[in-house]
Amino acid sequence: MNYETVIGLEVHLQLKTKTKAFCACAIDFGQAPNSGTCPVCLGFPGTLPVYNKAALNSAIKVALAFDCQIQKHTKFDRKNYFYPDLPKNYQISQYDLPLSRNGHLMIASQDAPKRIGITRIHLEEDAGKLIHEADASLVDFNRAGIPLLEIVSEPDLSSPQEAFDYLTGLKNILEYLDVSDCDMEKGSLRCDANISLRPQGVKELGVKTELKNMNSFKGIKDALTFEISRQTEMLQANQAMFQETRLWDADKGETVSMRSKEGAKDYRYFPDPDLTVFIIEEPMILAIKADLPELPEQKLRRFTQEYALSAYDAEILVNSKNDAKFAEDCIRKYPGSDKKAIVNWLIGPLLAEANYRKVKLHELNLDKDELIKLVGFVQRQEISFLSAKNVLTQMIASQKSAQTLIQEGNLLQVSDTGKLQEAIETVIGENEKSVNDFKAGKTNALMFLVGQVMKKSAGKANPKIVSDLISRRLS
């Protein structure tokens, strides 16, 4: 029997605010364990939470970016469960009246763009962090109470690749909104995946498994791929499936069972009596909507229209907010109306250098004006493209100017027709067969003759000028 995969993702995003969700504790990643706490976020008796308005504004901004419906009436609930790193023994979250519902994100698919529904985006507080050692487990409550956004997708994803593409697109938009640093290594962006299989053509969902402990998008893709294989084998062998939570072991490349999966009724949600129901008024929503930045899809359309870029080129450049700014600064500074030359360098040699160093374009520490000067040398045919690529590498490593490196390397091409003519006459005299082949219409012979002139000039001859001179000489 053939099975189809059904995947839904729950993304947890730490919001970039100065203080925690319900208290005045400053958020500072890397501070000493348990130093960023107070009686409120530690759940001491008699303390009362007060919600962080900056976190609410950021949450509304995210919801609007994904075209969600903002709930006018919303409230906070207590989600009751015990974890050693949850100081209150409940988490302040949202249940039946979340901040927003019914959004979506478009991703590329095999045949056409695919709409992935977003069930809800709601607010909650983060738990602390457990640190496991050989003989003990330690708990750090600094993270407890940090404002957290949960973004829950519909089960519309049908492959690990689609899950990867969804998360990549989601993160890109969140970075443009500047509401979080989205750093998975710091735990600012975390994702749980729900996956089930069902026979093709059947509408009813299969028994789902929740996957945790995935610390990269690649890890999520790998874990889902493994789980598809595991569940397929179980279904084909008619083994009983049960709802459970499994951890991803990246070293072994497999998932391992953690516990049976809870349902909503197990959490015993009830309205938090310390936080009143509140109303989000329309003027507040409109003001936040008006302040939204240009998002990736909008920037892509503008790049194609304003700078006459292809959709492919523009998509590469807008894939990162800071890279898009770096690229646009270069494009605007580049002289003339035809921007193709600088764009080719951005998505070609520069992107190759960034990938080699495992950094983003804007992290290359490259002066934009010097890059433009380097491209100008190539466009004027003063140095070869290959030489310019080597100069680029040296510019990044040494922070020297393009002109300095060109002079130090003696890289300027010879364009003096008098000097070139001497070398051409010598090559023609030494290669009678290639000359006759050229006259017989064999175009490869010209390339051979050009190559011989390049050798005699130690690679400094301008190949285009050499080609033109040889053609005129032999015609």
C-alpha positions in Angstrom: 0.0 0.0 0.0 1.2 3.5 -0.8 1.1 6.1 2.0 1.1 9.9 1.9 2.8 12.1 4.5 1.0 14.7 6.6 3.2 17.2 8.4 2.3 20.2 10.7 4.9 22.4 12.4 4.8 24.3 15.6 7.4 27.1 15.7 8.3 28.8 19.0 9.9 32.2 18.6 11.5 34.2 21.4 10.5 37.9 20.9 13.3 40.5 21.0 12.1 42.7 23.9 14.1 44.4 26.6 12.2 42.7 29.4 10.3 39.5 30.0 6.7 38.9 29.2 5.2 39.5 32.6 7.9 41.1 34.7 10.7 43.8 34.5 13.6 41.3 34.3 16.0 42.3 31.6 16.7 39.8 28.8 20.4 39.3 28.3 21.6 36.1 26.6 24.7 34.7 28.2 24.3 36.1 31.7 25.2 34.1 34.8 22.7 31.3 35.5 19.6 32.4 37.5 20.8 36.0 37.7 18.1 37.3 35.4 15.1 36.4 37.6 12.7 37.9 40.1 9.8 36.7 42.3 7.3 37.2 39.4 9.0 35.0 36.8 10.0 32.5 39.5 6.3 32.2 40.5 6.5 33.3 44.2 3.2 33.3 46.0 1.5 36.7 46.0 3.2 38.1 42.9 1.1 39.4 40.0 2.0 39.4 36.3 1.8 42.6 34.1 1.9 42.0 30.3 4.7 43.5 28.1 3.1 45.8 25.6 6.2 45.7 23.3 5.7 41.9 23.1 2.1 42.4 22.1 3.0 44.8 19.4 5.6 42.4 18.0 3.1 39.6 18.0 0.5 41.6 16.1 3.2 42.6 13.6 4.0 38.9 13.0 0.3 38.0 12.7 -0.3 40.7 10.1 2.7 39.7 8.1 1.2 36.2 7.7 -2.2 37.7 6.9 -3.8 36.3 10.1 -7.1 37.6 11.5 -6.4 39.5 14.7 -8.8 38.5 17.5 -10.5 41.6 19.0 -11.1 39.8 22.3 -8.2 37.7 23.6 -7.0 36.4 26.9 -4.3 34.4 28.7 -4.8 30.9 30.1 -2.9 28.6 32.4 -1.5 25.5 30.8 -0.9 23.1 33.6 1.9 20.6 33.5 5.1 19.9 35.5 8.6 20.3 34.2 11.6 21.0 36.4 12.4 24.1 34.4 8.8 25.6 34.8 8.9 27.4 38.1 5.2 28.1 38.5 4.2 24.5 37.5 2.0 26.1 34.8 2.7 28.1 31.7 0.9 31.3 30.9 -0.3 30.7 27.3 -3.4 31.1 25.2 -6.0 28.4 24.4 -9.5 29.2 23.1 -9.0 32.9 22.4 -5.6 33.2 20.8 -4.2 36.5 19.5 -4.8 35.5 15.8 -6.0 32.8 13.5 -6.3 31.8 9.8 -3.1 33.0 8.2 -0.9 31.5 5.5 2.5 31.3 3.9 3.2 30.6 0.3 6.1 28.2 -0.6 7.5 26.9 -3.8 6.3 23.5 -4.8 7.1 21.1 -7.7 4.2 22.3 -10.0 3.1 25.7 -8.6 3.3 27.8 -5.4 1.6 26.1 -2.5 -0.4 27.7 0.2 0.4 26.5 3.7 -2.2 27.5 6.2 -1.3 28.9 9.6 -3.9 27.8 12.2 -3.0 30.3 14.9 -0.3 32.6 16.2 -0.5 33.1 20.0 1.4 34.5 22.9 2.9 32.6 25.8 6.0 32.6 28.1 9.1 30.5 27.8 10.2 27.9 30.3 13.7 27.7 31.8 16.5 25.5 30.6 17.8 22.2 31.9 21.5 21.5 31.8 22.3 17.8 32.1 25.6 16.6 33.5 27.1 13.2 34.2 25.7 12.9 37.8 23.1 15.7 38.0 20.7 18.0 36.1 20.9 21.7 36.7 18.2 24.3 36.0 18.7 27.9 34.8 15.6 30.0 35.1 16.9 33.0 33.1 14.9 32.0 30.1 11.7 31.5 32.2 9.2 34.2 31.3 10.8 35.4 28.1 7.9 36.4 25.7 7.3 33.5 23.2 5.3 33.4 20.1 3.9 30.0 18.9 3.2 29.8 15.2 1.1 26.7 14.4 0.7 25.5 10.8 -2.1 23.5 9.3 -1.2 19.9 8.4 -0.7 21.0 4.8 2.9 20.0 4.4 3.4 16.7 2.5 7.2 16.2 2.5 10.4 17.0 4.5 11.5 19.3 1.7 8.2 21.3 1.9 8.8 21.5 5.7 12.3 22.8 5.1 11.0 25.4 2.5 8.2 26.5 4.9 10.7 27.1 7.8 13.1 28.9 5.5 10.4 31.2 4.2 9.0 31.8 7.7 12.4 32.7 9.2 13.1 35.0 6.3 10.0 37.0 7.0 10.6 37.0 10.8 14.1 38.4 10.2 12.7 41.2 8.0 10.2 42.1 10.8 13.1 42.3 13.2 11.1 40.9 16.1 13.6 38.2 17.0 17.2 37.2 16.2 15.9 33.8 15.1 19.1 32.1 16.4 18.4 28.4 16.7 21.7 27.9 18.6 20.5 30.3 21.3 17.1 28.7 21.3 15.4 31.9 20.0 13.8 29.8 17.3 12.7 26.3 18.0 10.4 23.9 16.1 8.4 20.8 16.9 7.1 18.7 14.0 3.9 16.6 14.0 4.0 13.8 11.4 1.6 11.0 10.4 1.0 8.7 7.4 -2.2 7.6 5.8 -3.1 5.5 2.8 -3.3 7.5 -0.3 -6.8 8.8 -1.0 -7.9 8.6 2.6 -8.9 11.9 4.2 -8.8 10.8 7.9 -5.4 11.6 9.5 -3.2 8.8 10.8 -1.7 8.5 14.3 0.7 11.4 14.7 4.1 11.5 16.3 5.6 14.7 17.7 9.3 15.3 17.0 11.5 17.4 19.4 15.1 18.2 20.0 15.8 19.4 16.4 18.3 22.3 16.4 18.5 23.1 12.7 16.3 23.1 9.6 18.5 20.3 8.1 18.0 18.4 11.4 14.2 18.8 11.0 14.3 17.6 7.4 16.4 14.6 8.4 14.2 13.7 11.3 11.1 13.8 9.2 12.7 11.7 6.5 13.7 9.0 9.1 10.2 9.1 10.7 8.5 8.5 7.3 10.6 5.4 6.8 10.0 4.2 10.4 6.2 4.7 10.3 6.0 3.1 6.8 7.7 0.0 8.0 5.3 -0.2 11.0 2.2 0.3 8.9 3.3 -2.3 6.3 4.0 -4.8 9.2 0.5 -4.0 10.7 2.1 -2.9 14.0 0.0 -0.8 16.3 0.7 2.9 16.2 0.2 5.2 19.2 0.5 8.9 19.7 3.9 9.7 21.2 6.6 12.3 21.5 10.0 11.3 20.0 13.4 12.9 20.2 15.8 13.3 17.3 19.3 11.8 17.9 21.4 13.6 15.3 24.5 11.5 16.0 22.7 8.2 15.4 20.4 9.6 12.7 17.2 8.2 14.3 14.3 9.2 16.5 13.9 7.7 20.0 10.7 7.5 22.1 10.4 10.0 24.9 6.9 9.8 26.2 3.3 9.3 25.2 1.9 12.5 23.7 -0.5 14.6 25.8 -3.7 16.1 24.5 -5.3 19.5 25.3 -7.4 17.9 28.0 -4.3 16.8 29.8 -3.1 20.4 30.3 -6.3 21.4 32.1 -6.4 24.9 30.5 -8.3 27.6 32.4 -8.3 31.4 32.2 -5.5 33.0 34.2 -7.3 34.9 37.0 -4.4 37.4 37.3 -4.7 38.6 33.7 -7.9 40.1 32.4 -9.5 39.6 29.0 -8.4 42.5 26.9 -9.5 44.1 23.6 -7.2 44.9 20.7 -8.7 48.0 19.1 -8.7 48.6 15.4 -6.6 51.9 15.5 -3.8 49.9 17.2 -3.9 47.2 14.5 -3.9 49.8 11.7 -1.0 51.7 13.2 1.1 48.5 13.5 0.1 47.5 10.0 1.2 50.9 8.6 4.6 50.4 10.3 5.3 47.0 8.7 8.6 46.9 6.7 8.9 45.9 3.1 8.7 42.1 3.2 10.6 39.6 1.0 7.9 39.1 -1.6 7.3 42.9 -1.9 11.1 43.5 -2.2 11.4 40.8 -4.8 8.7 42.4 -7.0 10.3 45.9 -6.6 13.8 44.6 -7.5 12.5 43.0 -10.7 10.6 46.2 -11.6 13.0 48.9 -10.4 16.3 47.3 -11.4 15.1 45.1 -14.3 16.4 42.0 -12.5 15.2 38.5 -13.3 13.0 36.8 -10.7 15.8 34.3 -10.1 18.4 36.9 -9.5 16.1 39.0 -7.2 15.1 35.9 -5.2 18.7 35.2 -4.3 19.3 38.8 -3.2 16.2 39.1 -1.0 16.7 35.8 0.8 18.3 37.7 3.7 17.3 41.1 5.0 20.8 42.3 5.5 22.1 40.8 2.3 19.2 42.6 0.4 20.3 45.9 1.9 23.9 45.3 1.0 23.0 44.3 -2.5 20.6 47.3 -3.0 23.3 49.7 -1.7 25.7 48.3 -4.3 23.1 48.4 -7.1 22.2 52.0 -6.4 25.8 53.1 -6.2 26.7 51.4 -9.5 26.9 54.0 -12.3 24.6 53.8 -15.2 21.2 52.4 -15.8 22.3 48.8 -16.7 22.8 47.1 -13.3 23.4 43.6 -14.7 27.2 43.6 -14.2 27.1 44.4 -10.5 24.2 41.9 -10.0 26.2 39.2 -11.7 29.1 39.8 -9.3 26.7 39.8 -6.3 25.1 36.4 -7.1 28.3 35.0 -8.6 31.8 35.6 -7.2 30.6 37.3 -4.0 28.0 34.6 -3.2 30.7 32.0 -3.8 33.1 33.7 -1.4 30.3 33.9 1.2 29.4 30.3 0.8 33.1 29.2 1.1 33.4 31.2 4.3 30.0 30.1 5.6 28.8 33.6 6.1 26.3 36.0 4.5 27.1 38.5 1.8 27.0 41.4 4.2 29.3 39.6 6.6 32.2 39.6 4.0 33.4 42.9 5.4 33.8 44.2 1.9 33.7 47.9 1.1 30.9 48.6 -1.4 32.7 51.4 -3.3 35.8 49.1 -3.7 33.6 46.3 -5.1 32.2 48.8 -7.6 35.7 49.9 -8.6 36.7 46.3 -9.1 33.8 45.6 -11.4 34.6 48.8 -13.3 38.1 47.4 -14.1 36.6 44.3 -15.6 33.9 46.2 -17.5 36.6 48.5 -19.1 38.6 45.3 -19.9 41.6 46.6 -17.9 41.9 43.3 -16.1 40.5 39.8 -16.8 37.5 38.4 -15.0 39.7 35.6 -13.6 42.2 38.1 -12.3 39.4 40.1 -10.8 38.0 37.1 -8.9 41.5 36.6 -7.4 41.6 40.3 -6.4 38.2 40.0 -4.7 39.5 37.1 -2.6 42.5 39.2 -1.6 40.3 42.3 -0.9 38.2 40.3 1.6 41.3 38.9 3.3 43.5 42.0 3.4 41.0 45.0 3.2 43.3 46.5 0.6 41.8 48.5 -2.3 41.1 47.0 -5.7 43.6 49.4 -7.4 46.4 48.6 -4.9 46.0 44.8 -5.4 45.9 45.2 -9.2 49.1 47.2 -9.1 50.8 44.9 -6.7 50.0 41.9 -8.9 50.8 43.7 -12.1 47.4 42.5 -13.4 46.5 45.3 -15.9 45.8 43.9 -19.3 47.9 44.9 -22.4 45.6 46.8 -24.8 48.2 48.6 -26.7 47.6 47.4 -30.3 51.2 48.0 -31.3 52.6 45.7 -28.6 49.9 43.1 -29.3 50.5 43.2 -33.1 54.1 42.0 -32.6 53.0 39.0 -30.6 50.3 38.2 -33.1 52.7 38.3 -36.1 55.0 35.9 -34.2 52.1 33.5 -33.4 50.9 33.6 -37.0 54.3 32.7 -38.3 54.6 29.8 -35.8 51.2 28.2 -36.5 50.6 27.9 -40.2 48.1 25.1 -39.9 45.9 27.0 -37.5 46.0 30.0 -39.8 44.9 27.9 -42.7 42.2 26.2 -40.6 40.8 29.7 -39.7 40.8 30.8 -43.3 38.9 27.5 -44.1 36.2 28.6 -41.6 37.1 26.6 -38.6 36.3 29.0 -35.7 38.1 26.9 -33.1 41.4 27.9 -34.8 40.9 31.5 -33.8 40.5 30.5 -30.1 43.8 28.5 -30.4 45.6 31.5 -31.9 44.3 33.9 -29.2 45.4 31.4 -26.6 49.0 31.4 -28.0 49.1 35.2 -27.9 47.9 35.1 -24.3 50.7 32.7 -23.4 53.3 35.0 -25.0 52.0 37.9 -23.0 51.9 35.9 -19.7 48.1 36.2 -19.7 48.1 40.0 -19.7 46.9 40.6 -23.3 43.3 41.7 -23.7 41.7 38.6 -25.3 38.9 40.5 -27.0 41.3 43.0 -28.6 43.6 40.1 -29.6 40.7 38.2 -31.2 39.6 41.3 -33.2 43.2 42.0 -34.3 43.8 38.4 -35.5 40.5 38.3 -37.3 41.2 41.5 -39.2 44.8 40.4 -39.9 43.8 37.1 -41.4 40.8 38.3 -43.3 
